[in-house]
Amino acid sequence: MLRSSLFTASAIALMAGASAQNSPQTLNAEKVPGAIKHAGIYHVSTGTWTRTGGAVANFGPDTIYSNTAGSGYYSSAGGNGGFAPGSTNFDEGNVPSSLNTNNAGNRDEYNVNCIEIGYCDFGTAASGWEISFYSSYAPCTFAATPDATVDTGAAPANGCWTVALDLSGGAEICLAADGGDGFDDNQDLDAFGWSYRYTGAGVGLAGFLLTGDPQSTDPNYVTGADPIDGTNTYFGPASLCSADEATGLQTSDFWYLEDPVTGTNSGCYFFGGYLNNNSCGGPLSGPYASWYMELQADIGECSGAISTPNGCTSNPNSTGVNSTMVATGSTSVAADDVTLTATIPTNSFGFFITAQTAGFVSMPGGSAGNICLGANVGRFQQLAASSGASGIIEISTTAGQWTVNNIPQASGPYAAVAGGTANFQCWHRDSSPAGPTSNFTDGIVVTWTP
């Protein structure tokens, strides 16, 4: 729910109560000097980039929070060339639970697999941002310990950018709905928090884009009151402004800044009020004090093991322990979000195998392990890899390595269907006193849902 930004003098004085350290202060916003460019996708799990100016694909499929309505301004707070360098800047938002009577969600926790941020950085070299999340957050307060933190790596500088942070493959964030304690219809209890901190060495101005236009023509908005919509999200209506002009649910017209160097700088801030008489993208007087952020999640709840043992165990490998595997993500065929992870000896070469039924063959062809699959076995042989120093092999649908719509089997690939099953195992190289051999992980089964 958006809190009205048309502060009177008395309302501004009351806002001082939101800060435990000092009265709210007004900072100047910086005008975005040119085009805002899309820098591409940073894959957090692998530390790699996909440089593309196009729209982000293969994430979600649900947008659960979108605060992207542009103001034409950014804040330089926290950047090395602006106010309070190195400070942490906090904002808030809301994703609804299934009990939320204003915006009914369809689950009570969200497996966030993509974050999109927007910022300006006028340093000359690639820098970075530390983005942290807090499952429960009272607006304009200091939160010391985040529930999750994402580092952007070497993000582009010398301009204004939006960047997609791909969290798939193990970096997903579990975000509780309505603050994690059920629906209270109270912003202090239902909001989640997030913060940014500049980690670069650039000397130019740097900070996040200012977004969130509450004076829009979106459904259910009432000037001076709390709107109950969450536009451009799976639970809310489409924005009447544009596909890229969404206002984050339950964000307020102030933020908290924590300065680790100069403590007197810490406190609640805003940009001097707000005026927009021309609806979407109209003239601004004091841009809204909220940061660019979009969160996407798969359609299940938080990622955990989606597989169960299929009744066939592995034998000890050359290290004396058993090789194991697990499937995480979502059982939903529509989500197409499954990661297969095998833990095997280090620097061992292997690949996954699969069948629709379970089975058992002891030590086939002189192997040290057991095949746990039934007939018509398919191989992910093209995705064979070394486990390296971590002792882990992993393949993910969200990384585009495979899809549940094209699962290999000996007679030809097939598509998963609700109610069907898929059994998986990893076949890997191993050693024995008699010389080189092979081994297998235990067998697992996934039962598909719609």
C-alpha positions in Angstrom: 0.0 0.0 0.0 1.3 3.4 -1.0 1.4 6.0 1.7 0.4 9.5 0.5 3.4 11.7 -0.3 1.5 15.0 0.0 3.1 15.9 3.3 1.9 19.0 5.3 4.3 20.6 7.7 2.7 18.7 10.6 2.9 15.5 8.7 6.6 15.9 8.0 7.1 16.6 11.7 5.3 13.4 12.6 7.5 11.5 10.2 10.4 12.1 12.5 9.0 9.3 14.6 10.0 6.9 11.9 13.7 7.6 12.6 15.2 6.5 15.9 18.2 8.8 15.5 17.3 12.2 14.1 14.6 14.2 12.4 13.9 13.5 8.7 16.1 15.5 6.3 15.7 16.5 2.7 18.2 15.5 0.1 18.5 16.7 -3.4 17.8 14.2 -6.2 20.0 14.1 -9.3 18.5 14.5 -12.8 19.1 11.5 -15.0 21.2 13.1 -17.8 20.4 10.7 -20.7 19.1 7.4 -21.8 18.8 4.5 -19.3 20.3 1.4 -20.9 19.8 -2.3 -20.2 23.2 -3.8 -19.3 22.1 -7.5 -19.6 21.9 -10.4 -17.2 24.4 -11.2 -14.5 24.3 -14.8 -13.5 25.0 -14.8 -9.8 25.7 -18.5 -9.4 28.4 -18.5 -12.0 29.6 -15.0 -11.9 29.1 -14.5 -15.6 27.3 -12.0 -17.8 24.9 -12.3 -20.8 25.2 -9.0 -22.5 21.8 -8.2 -24.1 19.8 -5.1 -24.5 16.6 -7.0 -24.9 13.9 -8.0 -22.3 14.8 -10.5 -19.6 13.4 -14.0 -20.5 13.2 -17.4 -18.8 12.7 -16.0 -15.3 9.6 -15.9 -13.2 7.1 -16.7 -14.5 5.5 -14.5 -11.8 6.4 -10.9 -11.2 5.8 -10.5 -7.4 6.9 -6.9 -6.9 7.5 -4.1 -9.5 8.5 -0.6 -8.7 9.6 0.7 -12.1 7.7 3.9 -12.9 10.4 6.3 -13.8 10.8 9.7 -12.4 13.7 11.0 -14.4 15.8 11.3 -11.2 18.3 9.2 -9.2 19.7 9.6 -5.7 23.5 10.0 -5.2 23.3 9.0 -1.6 25.8 6.2 -0.8 28.0 6.7 -3.9 31.6 7.9 -3.5 30.8 11.2 -5.2 27.6 11.9 -3.2 26.2 12.2 0.2 27.3 9.6 2.9 29.7 7.5 0.7 29.5 3.8 1.6 26.2 4.1 3.4 23.4 1.5 3.3 20.1 2.8 1.9 16.9 1.0 2.9 13.5 0.8 1.1 10.4 -1.3 1.6 7.7 -3.2 -0.3 5.1 -5.9 0.0 4.2 -9.2 -1.5 0.9 -10.6 -0.3 0.1 -13.9 1.4 -2.8 -16.1 0.7 -4.6 -14.5 3.6 -4.1 -10.9 2.4 -7.6 -9.4 2.0 -6.4 -6.4 0.0 -4.4 -8.4 -2.6 -4.7 -12.1 -2.2 -1.5 -14.0 -3.0 -1.5 -17.6 -4.0 1.3 -18.7 -1.6 2.9 -17.7 1.6 6.6 -17.6 0.5 8.2 -16.8 -2.7 11.2 -18.4 -4.4 12.8 -15.3 -6.0 14.8 -16.3 -9.1 15.4 -12.9 -10.7 16.0 -9.3 -9.5 16.1 -6.3 -11.7 17.7 -3.1 -10.4 18.2 0.3 -11.9 20.9 2.8 -11.0 23.3 5.5 -12.3 27.0 5.3 -11.8 29.2 8.0 -13.3 32.5 6.4 -12.3 34.7 5.4 -15.3 35.2 1.7 -14.4 32.9 -1.2 -13.7 31.9 -1.2 -10.0 29.3 -3.0 -8.0 26.4 -3.1 -5.6 25.5 -5.1 -2.6 21.7 -5.8 -2.5 20.3 -7.2 0.8 16.8 -8.4 1.7 14.9 -8.4 5.0 11.8 -10.6 5.2 10.1 -8.3 7.8 10.9 -4.6 7.8 9.2 -1.5 9.3 9.6 1.4 6.9 12.4 3.9 7.6 14.2 1.9 10.3 17.6 0.4 10.5 17.9 -3.4 10.0 21.3 -4.8 11.0 21.1 -8.4 9.7 19.8 -9.2 6.3 18.1 -12.5 5.4 19.9 -12.7 2.0 22.5 -10.6 0.2 23.3 -10.5 -3.5 26.5 -9.0 -5.0 26.2 -7.7 -8.5 29.9 -8.3 -9.4 31.5 -5.8 -11.8 28.4 -3.9 -12.9 28.7 -1.3 -15.7 29.4 2.3 -14.9 29.7 5.6 -16.8 25.9 6.0 -17.2 22.5 4.9 -16.0 21.5 1.2 -16.3 19.0 -1.5 -15.5 20.5 -5.0 -14.8 18.8 -8.3 -14.4 20.4 -10.5 -11.6 19.7 -14.2 -12.4 19.6 -16.1 -9.1 18.8 -19.5 -10.6 21.1 -22.5 -10.0 21.4 -22.1 -6.2 21.4 -18.3 -5.5 17.6 -18.0 -5.2 16.1 -16.0 -2.3 13.3 -17.2 -0.1 11.0 -14.2 0.6 8.2 -14.6 3.1 4.9 -13.0 2.2 3.3 -10.2 4.3 6.5 -9.9 6.5 6.5 -13.6 7.4 4.0 -13.4 10.2 0.7 -13.6 8.4 -1.5 -10.7 7.1 -1.9 -7.9 9.7 -3.1 -5.0 7.4 -0.3 -3.0 9.0 2.6 -1.7 6.9 5.1 -2.0 9.7 4.3 -5.7 10.1 3.5 -6.7 6.5 6.4 -5.1 4.6 9.7 -6.6 3.5 12.8 -4.5 3.2 15.7 -4.3 0.9 18.8 -2.1 0.8 21.6 -1.2 -1.5 25.2 -0.3 -0.8 27.8 0.9 -3.3 30.9 -1.4 -3.3 32.7 0.2 -6.2 35.8 2.5 -6.2 34.5 5.0 -8.7 34.6 8.7 -7.8 31.6 9.9 -9.7 28.1 10.2 -8.5 26.3 6.9 -8.0 23.0 5.7 -6.7 19.7 4.0 -7.5 17.0 5.3 -9.9 14.0 7.0 -8.2 10.7 5.4 -9.2 7.2 4.7 -8.0 4.7 7.3 -9.2 1.7 7.2 -6.8 -0.2 9.9 -8.7 -1.0 7.5 -11.6 -4.3 6.6 -13.1 -3.9 2.9 -12.1 -7.0 1.2 -10.7 -7.9 1.7 -7.0 -5.6 4.7 -6.5 -7.1 7.4 -4.3 -5.0 10.5 -3.7 -4.2 10.9 0.0 -5.1 7.3 0.8 -3.6 3.8 0.5 -4.2 2.1 -2.8 -4.8 -1.6 -2.7 -3.4 -2.5 -6.1 0.0 -3.9 -7.1 0.2 -3.2 -10.8 2.1 -5.4 -13.2 2.3 -8.2 -10.8 0.6 -11.6 -10.9 -1.8 -10.5 -8.1 -2.6 -7.0 -9.4 -4.0 -5.3 -12.4 -2.0 -4.1 -15.4 -0.7 -0.6 -15.2 -2.7 2.0 -17.1 0.5 4.0 -17.6 2.6 1.4 -19.6 4.1 -2.0 -19.3 7.2 -0.5 -17.8 5.5 1.9 -15.4 4.6 0.0 -12.3 4.4 1.3 -8.7 5.7 -1.0 -6.0 3.0 -2.2 -3.5 3.4 -0.7 0.0 6.4 1.6 -0.7 6.6 4.9 1.1 7.8 8.4 0.3 10.9 8.2 2.5 13.8 5.9 3.1 16.4 5.1 5.8 20.1 5.8 5.4 22.7 4.2 7.7 26.1 5.8 7.5 28.9 3.7 9.1 31.4 6.6 9.1 29.4 9.6 10.2 26.7 8.5 12.6 24.9 11.8 12.6 24.0 11.3 8.9 22.0 8.2 9.7 18.2 8.6 9.7 15.1 9.1 7.6 15.2 11.1 4.4 12.9 12.1 1.5 13.1 14.6 -1.4 10.9 17.4 -0.2 7.5 16.4 -1.2 5.8 15.3 -4.4 3.6 16.9 -7.1 2.3 15.3 -10.3 -0.8 16.7 -11.8 -0.5 15.0 -15.1 -0.8 11.4 -14.2 1.7 9.1 -15.8 5.0 10.7 -16.3 3.8 14.2 -15.5 5.9 17.2 -14.2 7.6 16.5 -10.9 8.4 18.6 -8.0 10.3 16.5 -5.5 10.5 13.0 -6.9 9.1 10.1 -5.0 11.6 8.6 -2.4 11.6 5.0 -3.6 14.1 2.9 -5.6 13.9 0.9 -8.8 13.3 -2.8 -8.1 11.5 -5.7 -9.7 11.3 -9.2 -8.2 10.4 -12.3 -10.1 9.7 -15.8 -8.7 8.7 -19.3 -9.9 5.2 -20.5 -9.2 6.1 -22.8 -6.3 7.1 -21.9 -2.8 10.8 -21.7 -1.8 13.2 -24.0 -3.6 14.0 -27.2 -1.6 14.3 -30.8 -2.5 11.4 -31.7 -4.9 12.7 -35.3 -5.2 12.4 -38.3 -3.0 14.5 -41.5 -2.9 13.3 -44.1 -5.4 14.3 -47.0 -3.2 17.7 -47.7 -4.7 20.8 -46.7 -2.8 24.3 -46.1 -3.9 27.5 -48.0 -2.9 30.4 -46.2 -1.3 32.7 -44.5 -3.8 36.5 -44.2 -3.7 36.4 -41.7 -0.9 34.6 -44.1 1.3 31.2 -42.3 1.3 28.2 -42.6 -1.0 27.6 -40.5 -4.0 24.3 -38.6 -3.8 22.0 -36.4 -5.8 19.0 -34.2 -5.4 16.5 -32.3 -7.6 15.5 -28.8 -6.4 13.2 -26.1 -7.9 9.6 -26.9 -8.7 7.7 -30.0 -9.6 5.4 -27.8 -11.9 5.7 -28.7 -15.5 4.6 -25.1 -16.4 7.4 -23.6 -14.3 10.1 -25.7 -16.0 12.4 -25.0 -13.0 14.5 -28.0 -12.1 18.1 -28.2 -11.0 19.8 -31.6 -10.8 22.8 -31.7 -8.4 25.1 -34.6 -7.8 27.8 -34.8 -5.1 30.6 -37.2 -6.2 34.4 -37.4 -5.7 36.3 -34.3 -6.7 37.6 -34.0 -10.2 35.4 -36.8 -11.4 33.8 -36.9 -14.8 30.1 -37.7 -15.0 26.7 -37.1 -16.4 23.0 -37.6 -15.4 20.8 -40.4 -16.6 17.0 -40.8 -16.4 14.1 -43.1 -16.9 10.3 -42.8 -16.2 10.5 -45.9 -13.9 12.8 -47.1 -11.1 14.8 -50.3 -11.3 17.9 -52.0 -9.9 20.9 -53.6 -11.6 23.9 -54.4 -9.3 27.4 -53.4 -10.5 26.6 -53.5 -14.3 29.6 -54.1 -16.5 32.0 -54.2 -13.6 30.9 -50.9 -12.2 31.3 -50.3 -8.5 27.8 -49.0 -8.2 24.1 -49.8 -9.0 21.8 -48.6 -11.7 18.6 -47.4 -10.1 16.6 -46.9 -13.3 14.1 -49.0 -15.2 13.9 -49.5 -18.9 14.3 -46.9 -21.7 17.2 -45.0 -20.0 18.0 -41.6 -21.4 21.4 -39.9 -21.0 22.3 -36.2 -20.6 25.6 -37.1 -22.1 26.0 -33.8 -24.0 26.1 -32.2 -20.5 28.9 -34.3 -19.2 31.2 -32.4 -16.9 33.9 -32.6 -14.3 33.0 -32.2 -10.6 36.1 -30.1 -10.1 37.4 -29.1 -6.7 33.8 -28.8 -5.4 32.9 -32.4 -6.1 29.6 -31.2 -7.6 27.9 -31.6 -11.0 24.8 -29.6 -11.7 22.5 -28.9 -14.6 19.6 -26.5 -14.6 16.5 -25.8 -16.8 16.6 -22.2 -15.8 20.1 -21.9 -17.2 18.8 -23.3 -20.5 20.8 -26.5 -20.2 17.8 -28.8 -20.5 14.0 -28.6 -20.2 11.2 -30.8 -18.7 9.5 -30.5 -22.1 12.3 -32.5 -23.8 13.6 -35.2 -21.4 15.9 -37.8 -23.0 15.1 -41.5 -23.2 16.4 -44.3 -25.4 13.4 -44.4 -27.6 13.3 -40.6 -28.1 12.7 -37.6 -25.9 9.4 -37.0 -24.2 7.7 -34.1 -22.3 6.8 -34.3 -18.6 3.1 -34.4 -17.8 1.3 -33.8 -14.5 1.0 -37.1 -12.6 4.0 -38.6 -14.4 7.3 -39.4 -12.8 11.0 -39.0 -13.8 13.8 -41.0 -12.0 17.3 -39.5 -12.1 20.8 -40.7 -11.2 24.3 -39.6 -11.9 26.9 -41.9 -13.5 30.5 -40.9 -12.8 34.1 -42.1 -13.1 35.7 -43.6 -10.0 38.6 -45.7 -8.9 39.1 -48.9 -7.0 42.1 -51.0 -5.8 41.8 -52.9 -9.1 42.0 -49.7 -11.2 39.6 -47.2 -12.9 35.9 -48.0 -12.7 32.6 -46.2 -12.6 30.0 -45.5 -9.9 26.5 -44.1 -9.5 24.7 -41.9 -7.1 21.5 -43.0 -5.4 18.3 -42.9 -7.4 15.6 -40.2 -6.9 12.2 -39.6 -8.3 10.2 -36.5 -9.2 6.4 -36.6 -9.5 5.2 -33.8 -11.8 2.4 -31.4 -11.1 0.6 -29.1 -13.6 
